[in-house]
Structures are given as structure tokens and as C-alpha cells.
Amino acid sequence: MEEGNKSPDLFETIVRERQQRHDLYEQDVLASLEFQNGLKYLQGISDHFLIAQSYVRLQGSRLSDWSSYLMLRFAPQFAESVLAIGWNAKEGLQNPARRELRFLLEAAVKCSARDFDTVAGTLEERLSGLNDREKRFEDYVVELRYFDDFEQPKAANDCLLSLYSELSRYVHPTEPQFLEAIHRAKKGETPGMESVATLNHFNKLAFRVFDLALVRIFYTIGPSMAGDIFTTVLDDEPDWRFHKGKFINQMSRCFDYKHERRIRRGEIT
């Protein structure tokens, strides 16, 4: 027993080594300017998504049948998802964050498609349509509508399908998911210890999902009210992150005909 007491305690050694590794990670990665900037960016796009959603909910409340729209009625669930995405990603929980991204993308597409189904006029009818187990995600995407002046609806739909396919790898156990985990582990990126590059890659992915989800959210209230939000509110907020979104930018151009923008361009006085 005495000899055993003199030998190093294996458990204590493992704990000490892990703590040292964590301390180094905290010092070299977490505290770095690049990583902190990545976290600020993620917080920024999350906040700006929720700001835009609140504008839409406010405008949408003017609709006499607003409570029949899934996109408006269940807006808190969308906000909940955005918050969960940010919290998981900040803690280094990449897989749960991606699963939540897929939920947000799927919910935006399905709710938007159901809201404008010509044979579903009530909340109950729109909800019941979600029970169709034979209907695939691709079928909902085909049903999506866009404003008349939206330039690239096919490109938007293709992007929806691509993102959905990519994010679906993280919902169930899949080979690509585990191969990625093995690859990251070889680089020293165990769960909760992601690199700056991994965080930045996730941020780009989240931005693309948020961009497309916002297109569906704005479409809910129609071009007149959506245009009012852009021309009287968002145009005066140049730092709003999604001005740079590929598809929100296309939606924004649908409102170039509006009086406020024509004044800004000097076309009228």
C-alpha cells in the first residue's frame, strides 16, 4: 500500500492535464480578439434577426386574420430557436446548434407554405397539413411563393434545399457527422473547444439560414407592409446585418419603386 501511495495517482494526473489544456485553450483561443469578434458577430446576427421579426409581428398585427398565420402565431417559437442556436454555439455545442438551425429552416419553409395554401384558410387547417407524413421538405419548397419582383426564386429554393441537406446530417447519427468529429478531434477540437475557424464557419452557416428564414417571415405580411418596414425603418439602420444577406437584399430591391426610395435617389422631390 505504501508503494502504491508513492506512485502518481493516474486520475489526478488526467484531471490536471485536462485542466492545463483547458487553461491554454482559454488563454490562446477564447480570449483572443478573433474568437471574441466571432462571438460578437453571432450575437449581432441573432439580435438583428429578432429585431426584424418584431417589426414584422407589429405590422402583421394589423391584419384582421393575423392569428391564422403560422408565421405570426408561432413567432415566439422562431425566436426561441434563434436564441437556442446562439447559446449552443457560444458553448461550443456545434451539433445541437446545427440541429436547431435545421428546425428553424424547416419551420420557416413549412409554415410559409401552409400559410399560403389556397385550400387552408384557418389556423386549424394550416396546422393539420403539417401532419402529412408523405409530404417531403422538397414538396413544401416547391409551393413557396415570392414577391413578383423577387429576382431569383429558384436560386433561393436551391439554397434552401442545399442547406437542409447539409444540416440534416446532424439530426440523426450519420457517418459524415462522426467523421467530422474525428477530424476535428485530431486537430485538438474536442466538444466545447472549437477553433476560431470552426466558429466563423458556423457563423456563415447561421447567417445563410437566417437570411432565408427572414425572406419567409417578411413574405407573410405582403409587399406593402414589408416594403414599409424596409423603406421607413431598415433603410435608416445601415448597420442592420441582413442588408448584406443575398436573398434579403433581393427582397429589399422589390421596394425600389416606393416613394421614400425614389426621393433618396433624387428621382422626385
PyRosetta script that sets phi, psi and omega in degrees:
from pyrosetta import init, pose_from_sequence

init()
pose = pose_from_sequence("MEEGNKSPDLFETIVRERQQRHDLYEQDVLASLEFQNGLKYLQGISDHFLIAQSYVRLQGSRLSDWSSYLMLRFAPQFAESVLAIGWNAKEGLQNPARRELRFLLEAAVKCSARDFDTVAGTLEERLSGLNDREKRFEDYVVELRYFDDFEQPKAANDCLLSLYSELSRYVHPTEPQFLEAIHRAKKGETPGMESVATLNHFNKLAFRVFDLALVRIFYTIGPSMAGDIFTTVLDDEPDWRFHKGKFINQMSRCFDYKHERRIRRGEIT")
pose.set_psi(1, -38.3)
pose.set_omega(1, -179.0)
pose.set_phi(2, -65.4)
pose.set_psi(2, -41.1)
pose.set_omega(2, 178.4)
pose.set_phi(3, -60.9)
pose.set_psi(3, -39.3)
pose.set_omega(3, 179.5)
pose.set_phi(4, -64.3)
pose.set_psi(4, -37.0)
pose.set_omega(4, -179.5)
pose.set_phi(5, -68.3)
pose.set_psi(5, -26.7)
pose.set_omega(5, -178.1)
pose.set_phi(6, -79.1)
pose.set_psi(6, -24.5)
pose.set_omega(6, -179.0)
pose.set_phi(7, -76.8)
pose.set_psi(7, 152.2)
pose.set_omega(7, -179.4)
pose.set_phi(8, -60.3)
pose.set_psi(8, 140.2)
pose.set_omega(8, 176.8)
pose.set_phi(9, -78.6)
pose.set_psi(9, 115.8)
pose.set_omega(9, -174.9)
pose.set_phi(10, -59.4)
pose.set_psi(10, -42.8)
pose.set_omega(10, -178.3)
pose.set_phi(11, -62.1)
pose.set_psi(11, -45.6)
pose.set_omega(11, -179.8)
pose.set_phi(12, -63.6)
pose.set_psi(12, -35.4)
pose.set_omega(12, 178.4)
pose.set_phi(13, -64.2)
pose.set_psi(13, -44.0)
pose.set_omega(13, 179.6)
pose.set_phi(14, -63.1)
pose.set_psi(14, -44.7)
pose.set_omega(14, -179.7)
pose.set_phi(15, -61.9)
pose.set_psi(15, -44.5)
pose.set_omega(15, -179.2)
pose.set_phi(16, -63.1)
pose.set_psi(16, -42.9)
pose.set_omega(16, -179.4)
pose.set_phi(17, -64.7)
pose.set_psi(17, -39.7)
pose.set_omega(17, 178.9)
pose.set_phi(18, -67.2)
pose.set_psi(18, -38.0)
pose.set_omega(18, 178.5)
pose.set_phi(19, -66.4)
pose.set_psi(19, -39.3)
pose.set_omega(19, 178.0)
pose.set_phi(20, -63.8)
pose.set_psi(20, -41.4)
pose.set_omega(20, 178.8)
pose.set_phi(21, -63.8)
pose.set_psi(21, -41.6)
pose.set_omega(21, 179.0)
pose.set_phi(22, -64.5)
pose.set_psi(22, -41.7)
pose.set_omega(22, -179.8)
pose.set_phi(23, -62.5)
pose.set_psi(23, -40.9)
pose.set_omega(23, 178.8)
pose.set_phi(24, -65.9)
pose.set_psi(24, -41.0)
pose.set_omega(24, 178.4)
pose.set_phi(25, -62.3)
pose.set_psi(25, -44.2)
pose.set_omega(25, 179.4)
pose.set_phi(26, -61.3)
pose.set_psi(26, -39.9)
pose.set_omega(26, -177.8)
pose.set_phi(27, -75.0)
pose.set_psi(27, -44.7)
pose.set_omega(27, -172.0)
pose.set_phi(28, -87.0)
pose.set_psi(28, -28.3)
pose.set_omega(28, -175.0)
pose.set_phi(29, -114.3)
pose.set_psi(29, -61.3)
pose.set_omega(29, -175.0)
pose.set_phi(30, -57.2)
pose.set_psi(30, -40.9)
pose.set_omega(30, -176.4)
pose.set_phi(31, -84.1)
pose.set_psi(31, -4.2)
pose.set_omega(31, -177.0)
pose.set_phi(32, -70.7)
pose.set_psi(32, 152.5)
pose.set_omega(32, 179.1)
pose.set_phi(33, -62.0)
pose.set_psi(33, -38.9)
pose.set_omega(33, -178.1)
pose.set_phi(34, -63.5)
pose.set_psi(34, -42.9)
pose.set_omega(34, -179.1)
pose.set_phi(35, -69.2)
pose.set_psi(35, -43.0)
pose.set_omega(35, 179.1)
pose.set_phi(36, -63.2)
pose.set_psi(36, -36.4)
pose.set_omega(36, 176.3)
pose.set_phi(37, -65.3)
pose.set_psi(37, -37.0)
pose.set_omega(37, 177.4)
pose.set_phi(38, -63.6)
pose.set_psi(38, -41.1)
pose.set_omega(38, 177.7)
pose.set_phi(39, -66.1)
pose.set_psi(39, -39.9)
pose.set_omega(39, 178.4)
pose.set_phi(40, -64.6)
pose.set_psi(40, -38.9)
pose.set_omega(40, 178.5)
pose.set_phi(41, -63.0)
pose.set_psi(41, -45.5)
pose.set_omega(41, 179.2)
pose.set_phi(42, -60.9)
pose.set_psi(42, -43.2)
pose.set_omega(42, 177.7)
pose.set_phi(43, -63.8)
pose.set_psi(43, -38.5)
pose.set_omega(43, -178.7)
pose.set_phi(44, -63.7)
pose.set_psi(44, -47.3)
pose.set_omega(44, -178.2)
pose.set_phi(45, -69.6)
pose.set_psi(45, -31.6)
pose.set_omega(45, 176.8)
pose.set_phi(46, -66.1)
pose.set_psi(46, -47.8)
pose.set_omega(46, 179.7)
pose.set_phi(47, -61.3)
pose.set_psi(47, -43.0)
pose.set_omega(47, -176.5)
pose.set_phi(48, -71.4)
pose.set_psi(48, -29.7)
pose.set_omega(48, 172.6)
pose.set_phi(49, -63.3)
pose.set_psi(49, -48.3)
pose.set_omega(49, -177.1)
pose.set_phi(50, -66.6)
pose.set_psi(50, -33.8)
pose.set_omega(50, 176.1)
pose.set_phi(51, -62.0)
pose.set_psi(51, -48.2)
pose.set_omega(51, -179.7)
pose.set_phi(52, -63.1)
pose.set_psi(52, -41.2)
pose.set_omega(52, 179.5)
pose.set_phi(53, -62.2)
pose.set_psi(53, -37.0)
pose.set_omega(53, 179.2)
pose.set_phi(54, -66.8)
pose.set_psi(54, -35.6)
pose.set_omega(54, 176.2)
pose.set_phi(55, -63.1)
pose.set_psi(55, -42.7)
pose.set_omega(55, -179.4)
pose.set_phi(56, -65.8)
pose.set_psi(56, -42.3)
pose.set_omega(56, 179.4)
pose.set_phi(57, -63.0)
pose.set_psi(57, -39.1)
pose.set_omega(57, 179.4)
pose.set_phi(58, -64.3)
pose.set_psi(58, -47.5)
pose.set_omega(58, 178.2)
pose.set_phi(59, -65.5)
pose.set_psi(59, -41.3)
pose.set_omega(59, -177.5)
pose.set_phi(60, -63.6)
pose.set_psi(60, -26.5)
pose.set_omega(60, 179.7)
pose.set_phi(61, -64.7)
pose.set_psi(61, -13.6)
pose.set_omega(61, 177.5)
pose.set_phi(62, -78.3)
pose.set_psi(62, -17.2)
pose.set_omega(62, 179.1)
pose.set_phi(63, -71.8)
pose.set_psi(63, 135.5)
pose.set_omega(63, -177.5)
pose.set_phi(64, -63.9)
pose.set_psi(64, -29.6)
pose.set_omega(64, -178.9)
pose.set_phi(65, -111.8)
pose.set_psi(65, 31.9)
pose.set_omega(65, -174.9)
pose.set_phi(66, -55.1)
pose.set_psi(66, -34.9)
pose.set_omega(66, -175.3)
pose.set_phi(67, -71.8)
pose.set_psi(67, -7.6)
pose.set_omega(67, 177.5)
pose.set_phi(68, -88.5)
pose.set_psi(68, -11.8)
pose.set_omega(68, -178.4)
pose.set_phi(69, -87.1)
pose.set_psi(69, 122.2)
pose.set_omega(69, 179.7)
pose.set_phi(70, -60.4)
pose.set_psi(70, -38.6)
pose.set_omega(70, -177.2)
pose.set_phi(71, -65.0)
pose.set_psi(71, -28.5)
pose.set_omega(71, 179.4)
pose.set_phi(72, -92.2)
pose.set_psi(72, -43.5)
pose.set_omega(72, -177.1)
pose.set_phi(73, -63.3)
pose.set_psi(73, -36.9)
pose.set_omega(73, -176.6)
pose.set_phi(74, -108.7)
pose.set_psi(74, 26.8)
pose.set_omega(74, 175.6)
pose.set_phi(75, -55.8)
pose.set_psi(75, -37.1)
pose.set_omega(75, 178.2)
pose.set_phi(76, -59.6)
pose.set_psi(76, -32.2)
pose.set_omega(76, 178.2)
pose.set_phi(77, -69.1)
pose.set_psi(77, -34.6)
pose.set_omega(77, 176.0)
pose.set_phi(78, -66.4)
pose.set_psi(78, -43.6)
pose.set_omega(78, 178.7)
pose.set_phi(79, -63.1)
pose.set_psi(79, -41.2)
pose.set_omega(79, 178.0)
pose.set_phi(80, -58.6)
pose.set_psi(80, -41.6)
pose.set_omega(80, -179.7)
pose.set_phi(81, -65.5)
pose.set_psi(81, -43.9)
pose.set_omega(81, 179.6)
pose.set_phi(82, -61.1)
pose.set_psi(82, -42.7)
pose.set_omega(82, 178.5)
pose.set_phi(83, -63.9)
pose.set_psi(83, -41.4)
pose.set_omega(83, 180.0)
pose.set_phi(84, -65.7)
pose.set_psi(84, -37.2)
pose.set_omega(84, 177.4)
pose.set_phi(85, -59.7)
pose.set_psi(85, -48.2)
pose.set_omega(85, -179.3)
pose.set_phi(86, -64.1)
pose.set_psi(86, -45.6)
pose.set_omega(86, -178.4)
pose.set_phi(87, -62.9)
pose.set_psi(87, -45.0)
pose.set_omega(87, 179.8)
pose.set_phi(88, -63.7)
pose.set_psi(88, -45.0)
pose.set_omega(88, -177.9)
pose.set_phi(89, -64.6)
pose.set_psi(89, -39.1)
pose.set_omega(89, -180.0)
pose.set_phi(90, -64.6)
pose.set_psi(90, -28.9)
pose.set_omega(90, 179.1)
pose.set_phi(91, -89.2)
pose.set_psi(91, 4.6)
pose.set_omega(91, 179.4)
pose.set_phi(92, 79.9)
pose.set_psi(92, 13.2)
pose.set_omega(92, -179.8)
pose.set_phi(93, -89.8)
pose.set_psi(93, 78.1)
pose.set_omega(93, -172.1)
pose.set_phi(94, -65.3)
pose.set_psi(94, -44.1)
pose.set_omega(94, -177.5)
pose.set_phi(95, -65.7)
pose.set_psi(95, -48.4)
pose.set_omega(95, 176.1)
pose.set_phi(96, -59.7)
pose.set_psi(96, -36.7)
pose.set_omega(96, 179.0)
pose.set_phi(97, -64.1)
pose.set_psi(97, -40.1)
pose.set_omega(97, 178.4)
pose.set_phi(98, -69.9)
pose.set_psi(98, -36.0)
pose.set_omega(98, 176.5)
pose.set_phi(99, -63.2)
pose.set_psi(99, -38.0)
pose.set_omega(99, 178.8)
pose.set_phi(100, -70.8)
pose.set_psi(100, -33.6)
pose.set_omega(100, 174.8)
pose.set_phi(101, -61.4)
pose.set_psi(101, -40.8)
pose.set_omega(101, 179.9)
pose.set_phi(102, -66.2)
pose.set_psi(102, -38.6)
pose.set_omega(102, 177.4)
pose.set_phi(103, -60.2)
pose.set_psi(103, -45.7)
pose.set_omega(103, -179.1)
pose.set_phi(104, -60.7)
pose.set_psi(104, -45.5)
pose.set_omega(104, -179.5)
pose.set_phi(105, -63.4)
pose.set_psi(105, -47.3)
pose.set_omega(105, -178.5)
pose.set_phi(106, -64.8)
pose.set_psi(106, -42.5)
pose.set_omega(106, -179.6)
pose.set_phi(107, -63.9)
pose.set_psi(107, -42.4)
pose.set_omega(107, -179.6)
pose.set_phi(108, -62.3)
pose.set_psi(108, -42.9)
pose.set_omega(108, -178.7)
pose.set_phi(109, -68.8)
pose.set_psi(109, -49.7)
pose.set_omega(109, -175.5)
pose.set_phi(110, -67.5)
pose.set_psi(110, -43.5)
pose.set_omega(110, 179.9)
pose.set_phi(111, -64.9)
pose.set_psi(111, -39.6)
pose.set_omega(111, 179.4)
pose.set_phi(112, -65.7)
pose.set_psi(112, -43.2)
pose.set_omega(112, 179.0)
pose.set_phi(113, -63.1)
pose.set_psi(113, -42.7)
pose.set_omega(113, -179.5)
pose.set_phi(114, -68.5)
pose.set_psi(114, -36.6)
pose.set_omega(114, -178.8)
pose.set_phi(115, -61.2)
pose.set_psi(115, -26.5)
pose.set_omega(115, -176.1)
pose.set_phi(116, -117.3)
pose.set_psi(116, 22.2)
pose.set_omega(116, 171.4)
pose.set_phi(117, -72.7)
pose.set_psi(117, 125.8)
pose.set_omega(117, -172.9)
pose.set_phi(118, -66.6)
pose.set_psi(118, -19.1)
pose.set_omega(118, -179.2)
pose.set_phi(119, -105.4)
pose.set_psi(119, 8.0)
pose.set_omega(119, 179.2)
pose.set_phi(120, -119.9)
pose.set_psi(120, 95.5)
pose.set_omega(120, -175.2)
pose.set_phi(121, -99.0)
pose.set_psi(121, -16.4)
pose.set_omega(121, -177.9)
pose.set_phi(122, -113.0)
pose.set_psi(122, 164.4)
pose.set_omega(122, 177.8)
pose.set_phi(123, -58.3)
pose.set_psi(123, -43.5)
pose.set_omega(123, -177.6)
pose.set_phi(124, -63.7)
pose.set_psi(124, -40.6)
pose.set_omega(124, 179.0)
pose.set_phi(125, -67.6)
pose.set_psi(125, -39.0)
pose.set_omega(125, 179.5)
pose.set_phi(126, -68.1)
pose.set_psi(126, -39.1)
pose.set_omega(126, 178.3)
pose.set_phi(127, -67.6)
pose.set_psi(127, -43.5)
pose.set_omega(127, -176.1)
pose.set_phi(128, -62.0)
pose.set_psi(128, -30.1)
pose.set_omega(128, 179.2)
pose.set_phi(129, -63.8)
pose.set_psi(129, -22.9)
pose.set_omega(129, 179.1)
pose.set_phi(130, -71.7)
pose.set_psi(130, -11.2)
pose.set_omega(130, -179.6)
pose.set_phi(131, -83.2)
pose.set_psi(131, -3.7)
pose.set_omega(131, -178.6)
pose.set_phi(132, -71.3)
pose.set_psi(132, 101.3)
pose.set_omega(132, -175.8)
pose.set_phi(133, -77.3)
pose.set_psi(133, -13.3)
pose.set_omega(133, 178.9)
pose.set_phi(134, -86.9)
pose.set_psi(134, -13.5)
pose.set_omega(134, -178.3)
pose.set_phi(135, -84.3)
pose.set_psi(135, 125.6)
pose.set_omega(135, -177.5)
pose.set_phi(136, -92.1)
pose.set_psi(136, 165.6)
pose.set_omega(136, 177.9)
pose.set_phi(137, -56.7)
pose.set_psi(137, -40.2)
pose.set_omega(137, -179.6)
pose.set_phi(138, -59.2)
pose.set_psi(138, -34.3)
pose.set_omega(138, -179.5)
pose.set_phi(139, -67.6)
pose.set_psi(139, -38.1)
pose.set_omega(139, 176.9)
pose.set_phi(140, -66.5)
pose.set_psi(140, -40.4)
pose.set_omega(140, -179.0)
pose.set_phi(141, -61.0)
pose.set_psi(141, -41.4)
pose.set_omega(141, 180.0)
pose.set_phi(142, -60.6)
pose.set_psi(142, -31.3)
pose.set_omega(142, -177.3)
pose.set_phi(143, -80.3)
pose.set_psi(143, -11.7)
pose.set_omega(143, -175.5)
pose.set_phi(144, -63.2)
pose.set_psi(144, 143.5)
pose.set_omega(144, 176.6)
pose.set_phi(145, -112.0)
pose.set_psi(145, 156.8)
pose.set_omega(145, 178.2)
pose.set_phi(146, -133.4)
pose.set_psi(146, 159.8)
pose.set_omega(146, 175.3)
pose.set_phi(147, -60.8)
pose.set_psi(147, 150.7)
pose.set_omega(147, -173.5)
pose.set_phi(148, -55.5)
pose.set_psi(148, -37.0)
pose.set_omega(148, -176.1)
pose.set_phi(149, -91.1)
pose.set_psi(149, 5.2)
pose.set_omega(149, 177.8)
pose.set_phi(150, -67.2)
pose.set_psi(150, 124.4)
pose.set_omega(150, -165.4)
pose.set_phi(151, -75.3)
pose.set_psi(151, -36.9)
pose.set_omega(151, -171.1)
pose.set_phi(152, -132.7)
pose.set_psi(152, 65.8)
pose.set_omega(152, 179.1)
pose.set_phi(153, -61.4)
pose.set_psi(153, -37.0)
pose.set_omega(153, 179.6)
pose.set_phi(154, -65.0)
pose.set_psi(154, -41.0)
pose.set_omega(154, 178.9)
pose.set_phi(155, -63.3)
pose.set_psi(155, -39.2)
pose.set_omega(155, 177.9)
pose.set_phi(156, -64.2)
pose.set_psi(156, -44.7)
pose.set_omega(156, 179.2)
pose.set_phi(157, -64.8)
pose.set_psi(157, -39.6)
pose.set_omega(157, 177.6)
pose.set_phi(158, -62.2)
pose.set_psi(158, -39.1)
pose.set_omega(158, 179.3)
pose.set_phi(159, -67.7)
pose.set_psi(159, -38.9)
pose.set_omega(159, 176.2)
pose.set_phi(160, -58.6)
pose.set_psi(160, -46.3)
pose.set_omega(160, -178.4)
pose.set_phi(161, -66.5)
pose.set_psi(161, -40.3)
pose.set_omega(161, 179.5)
pose.set_phi(162, -64.5)
pose.set_psi(162, -46.3)
pose.set_omega(162, 179.7)
pose.set_phi(163, -64.6)
pose.set_psi(163, -41.0)
pose.set_omega(163, 179.8)
pose.set_phi(164, -61.5)
pose.set_psi(164, -42.7)
pose.set_omega(164, 178.5)
pose.set_phi(165, -62.8)
pose.set_psi(165, -44.1)
pose.set_omega(165, -179.7)
pose.set_phi(166, -63.8)
pose.set_psi(166, -44.9)
pose.set_omega(166, -176.0)
pose.set_phi(167, -74.8)
pose.set_psi(167, -23.3)
pose.set_omega(167, -179.6)
pose.set_phi(168, -65.9)
pose.set_psi(168, -19.4)
pose.set_omega(168, 178.4)
pose.set_phi(169, -64.9)
pose.set_psi(169, -17.1)
pose.set_omega(169, -174.4)
pose.set_phi(170, -104.3)
pose.set_psi(170, 1.3)
pose.set_omega(170, -179.4)
pose.set_phi(171, -84.7)
pose.set_psi(171, -42.0)
pose.set_omega(171, 179.3)
pose.set_phi(172, -120.3)
pose.set_psi(172, 160.3)
pose.set_omega(172, 177.2)
pose.set_phi(173, -60.3)
pose.set_psi(173, 120.9)
pose.set_omega(173, -179.9)
pose.set_phi(174, -134.9)
pose.set_psi(174, 157.0)
pose.set_omega(174, 178.7)
pose.set_phi(175, -61.1)
pose.set_psi(175, -47.4)
pose.set_omega(175, 180.0)
pose.set_phi(176, -58.3)
pose.set_psi(176, -37.8)
pose.set_omega(176, 179.7)
pose.set_phi(177, -61.6)
pose.set_psi(177, -45.8)
pose.set_omega(177, -177.1)
pose.set_phi(178, -76.4)
pose.set_psi(178, -32.8)
pose.set_omega(178, 175.9)
pose.set_phi(179, -63.8)
pose.set_psi(179, -38.9)
pose.set_omega(179, 176.9)
pose.set_phi(180, -63.6)
pose.set_psi(180, -40.5)
pose.set_omega(180, 178.8)
pose.set_phi(181, -63.4)
pose.set_psi(181, -40.2)
pose.set_omega(181, 178.6)
pose.set_phi(182, -64.7)
pose.set_psi(182, -44.5)
pose.set_omega(182, 179.9)
pose.set_phi(183, -60.6)
pose.set_psi(183, -43.8)
pose.set_omega(183, 179.8)
pose.set_phi(184, -67.4)
pose.set_psi(184, -37.7)
pose.set_omega(184, -179.9)
pose.set_phi(185, -63.6)
pose.set_psi(185, -36.0)
pose.set_omega(185, 178.5)
pose.set_phi(186, -64.3)
pose.set_psi(186, -25.3)
pose.set_omega(186, 178.1)
pose.set_phi(187, -91.9)
pose.set_psi(187, 4.2)
pose.set_omega(187, 179.4)
pose.set_phi(188, 89.2)
pose.set_psi(188, 10.9)
pose.set_omega(188, -178.3)
pose.set_phi(189, -99.0)
pose.set_psi(189, 79.0)
pose.set_omega(189, 173.4)
pose.set_phi(190, -81.6)
pose.set_psi(190, 165.7)
pose.set_omega(190, -178.1)
pose.set_phi(191, -51.5)
pose.set_psi(191, 131.1)
pose.set_omega(191, -179.7)
pose.set_phi(192, 87.2)
pose.set_psi(192, 0.6)
pose.set_omega(192, -178.6)
pose.set_phi(193, -132.7)
pose.set_psi(193, 49.8)
pose.set_omega(193, -177.2)
pose.set_phi(194, -75.5)
pose.set_psi(194, 158.0)
pose.set_omega(194, 179.3)
pose.set_phi(195, -84.3)
pose.set_psi(195, 170.8)
pose.set_omega(195, 174.8)
pose.set_phi(196, -60.6)
pose.set_psi(196, -40.9)
pose.set_omega(196, -179.3)
pose.set_phi(197, -62.0)
pose.set_psi(197, -40.3)
pose.set_omega(197, 179.3)
pose.set_phi(198, -66.0)
pose.set_psi(198, -42.7)
pose.set_omega(198, 178.3)
pose.set_phi(199, -63.1)
pose.set_psi(199, -44.8)
pose.set_omega(199, -179.2)
pose.set_phi(200, -64.3)
pose.set_psi(200, -37.9)
pose.set_omega(200, 177.7)
pose.set_phi(201, -63.6)
pose.set_psi(201, -42.1)
pose.set_omega(201, 177.8)
pose.set_phi(202, -63.8)
pose.set_psi(202, -41.9)
pose.set_omega(202, -179.4)
pose.set_phi(203, -58.9)
pose.set_psi(203, -41.0)
pose.set_omega(203, 178.5)
pose.set_phi(204, -65.1)
pose.set_psi(204, -39.0)
pose.set_omega(204, 178.1)
pose.set_phi(205, -64.2)
pose.set_psi(205, -46.8)
pose.set_omega(205, 179.5)
pose.set_phi(206, -61.4)
pose.set_psi(206, -41.1)
pose.set_omega(206, 180.0)
pose.set_phi(207, -60.4)
pose.set_psi(207, -42.5)
pose.set_omega(207, -179.3)
pose.set_phi(208, -64.6)
pose.set_psi(208, -40.2)
pose.set_omega(208, 178.2)
pose.set_phi(209, -67.3)
pose.set_psi(209, -45.6)
pose.set_omega(209, 179.4)
pose.set_phi(210, -59.9)
pose.set_psi(210, -41.9)
pose.set_omega(210, -179.2)
pose.set_phi(211, -57.5)
pose.set_psi(211, -48.9)
pose.set_omega(211, -178.5)
pose.set_phi(212, -71.4)
pose.set_psi(212, -36.6)
pose.set_omega(212, 178.5)
pose.set_phi(213, -64.3)
pose.set_psi(213, -38.4)
pose.set_omega(213, 178.8)
pose.set_phi(214, -66.2)
pose.set_psi(214, -33.5)
pose.set_omega(214, 175.8)
pose.set_phi(215, -59.2)
pose.set_psi(215, -44.0)
pose.set_omega(215, 178.7)
pose.set_phi(216, -66.4)
pose.set_psi(216, -38.6)
pose.set_omega(216, -179.1)
pose.set_phi(217, -65.4)
pose.set_psi(217, -46.3)
pose.set_omega(217, 179.6)
pose.set_phi(218, -65.7)
pose.set_psi(218, -35.3)
pose.set_omega(218, -178.2)
pose.set_phi(219, -61.2)
pose.set_psi(219, -29.0)
pose.set_omega(219, -175.7)
pose.set_phi(220, -55.4)
pose.set_psi(220, -37.9)
pose.set_omega(220, -172.5)
pose.set_phi(221, -96.8)
pose.set_psi(221, 3.7)
pose.set_omega(221, 175.3)
pose.set_phi(222, 84.6)
pose.set_psi(222, 162.5)
pose.set_omega(222, -173.5)
pose.set_phi(223, -66.6)
pose.set_psi(223, -31.1)
pose.set_omega(223, -177.6)
pose.set_phi(224, -67.0)
pose.set_psi(224, -54.2)
pose.set_omega(224, -178.3)
pose.set_phi(225, -72.4)
pose.set_psi(225, -36.8)
pose.set_omega(225, 176.4)
pose.set_phi(226, -62.5)
pose.set_psi(226, -41.9)
pose.set_omega(226, 178.4)
pose.set_phi(227, -62.6)
pose.set_psi(227, -37.2)
pose.set_omega(227, 177.8)
pose.set_phi(228, -62.0)
pose.set_psi(228, -38.0)
pose.set_omega(228, 178.5)
pose.set_phi(229, -63.4)
pose.set_psi(229, -43.6)
pose.set_omega(229, -179.0)
pose.set_phi(230, -67.4)
pose.set_psi(230, -48.5)
pose.set_omega(230, -170.6)
pose.set_phi(231, -80.6)
pose.set_psi(231, -25.0)
pose.set_omega(231, -177.7)
pose.set_phi(232, -107.0)
pose.set_psi(232, -11.8)
pose.set_omega(232, -178.6)
pose.set_phi(233, -125.5)
pose.set_psi(233, -64.2)
pose.set_omega(233, -172.0)
pose.set_phi(234, -68.2)
pose.set_psi(234, -30.8)
pose.set_omega(234, 176.9)
pose.set_phi(235, -62.9)
pose.set_psi(235, -24.1)
pose.set_omega(235, 178.7)
pose.set_phi(236, -93.2)
pose.set_psi(236, 6.6)
pose.set_omega(236, 177.3)
pose.set_phi(237, -122.1)
pose.set_psi(237, 75.4)
pose.set_omega(237, -174.5)
pose.set_phi(238, -62.7)
pose.set_psi(238, -20.1)
pose.set_omega(238, -179.2)
pose.set_phi(239, -88.0)
pose.set_psi(239, -0.3)
pose.set_omega(239, 176.9)
pose.set_phi(240, -60.0)
pose.set_psi(240, 122.7)
pose.set_omega(240, -169.4)
pose.set_phi(241, -58.1)
pose.set_psi(241, -34.2)
pose.set_omega(241, -170.0)
pose.set_phi(242, -85.3)
pose.set_psi(242, 3.7)
pose.set_omega(242, 166.3)
pose.set_phi(243, -58.8)
pose.set_psi(243, -26.4)
pose.set_omega(243, -178.3)
pose.set_phi(244, -93.5)
pose.set_psi(244, 0.1)
pose.set_omega(244, 178.4)
pose.set_phi(245, -70.1)
pose.set_psi(245, 135.9)
pose.set_omega(245, -175.8)
pose.set_phi(246, -56.9)
pose.set_psi(246, -45.6)
pose.set_omega(246, -173.2)
pose.set_phi(247, -93.3)
pose.set_psi(247, -29.5)
pose.set_omega(247, 172.2)
pose.set_phi(248, -66.5)
pose.set_psi(248, -35.2)
pose.set_omega(248, 176.7)
pose.set_phi(249, -63.3)
pose.set_psi(249, -39.0)
pose.set_omega(249, 176.7)
pose.set_phi(250, -65.2)
pose.set_psi(250, -41.1)
pose.set_omega(250, 178.1)
pose.set_phi(251, -63.6)
pose.set_psi(251, -41.4)
pose.set_omega(251, -179.9)
pose.set_phi(252, -58.5)
pose.set_psi(252, -38.1)
pose.set_omega(252, -179.1)
pose.set_phi(253, -67.0)
pose.set_psi(253, -17.2)
pose.set_omega(253, 175.9)
pose.set_phi(254, -63.9)
pose.set_psi(254, -16.5)
pose.set_omega(254, -174.7)
pose.set_phi(255, -109.1)
pose.set_psi(255, 16.1)
pose.set_omega(255, 179.6)
pose.set_phi(256, -65.2)
pose.set_psi(256, -17.7)
pose.set_omega(256, 179.1)
pose.set_phi(257, -76.0)
pose.set_psi(257, -14.7)
pose.set_omega(257, -172.6)
pose.set_phi(258, -67.5)
pose.set_psi(258, 150.5)
pose.set_omega(258, -174.3)
pose.set_phi(259, -53.7)
pose.set_psi(259, -45.3)
pose.set_omega(259, -176.2)
pose.set_phi(260, -60.6)
pose.set_psi(260, -40.9)
pose.set_omega(260, -179.2)
pose.set_phi(261, -74.8)
pose.set_psi(261, -33.9)
pose.set_omega(261, 178.5)
pose.set_phi(262, -65.6)
pose.set_psi(262, -35.0)
pose.set_omega(262, 175.7)
pose.set_phi(263, -65.0)
pose.set_psi(263, -45.4)
pose.set_omega(263, -179.6)
pose.set_phi(264, -61.2)
pose.set_psi(264, -34.3)
pose.set_omega(264, 179.7)
pose.set_phi(265, -82.1)
pose.set_psi(265, -4.8)
pose.set_omega(265, 179.2)
pose.set_phi(266, 78.5)
pose.set_psi(266, 14.8)
pose.set_omega(266, -179.0)
pose.set_phi(267, -76.1)
pose.set_psi(267, -30.3)
pose.set_omega(267, 177.0)
pose.set_phi(268, -137.0)
pose.set_psi(268, 164.0)
pose.set_omega(268, 180.0)
pose.set_phi(269, -121.1)
pose.dump_pdb("model.pdb")
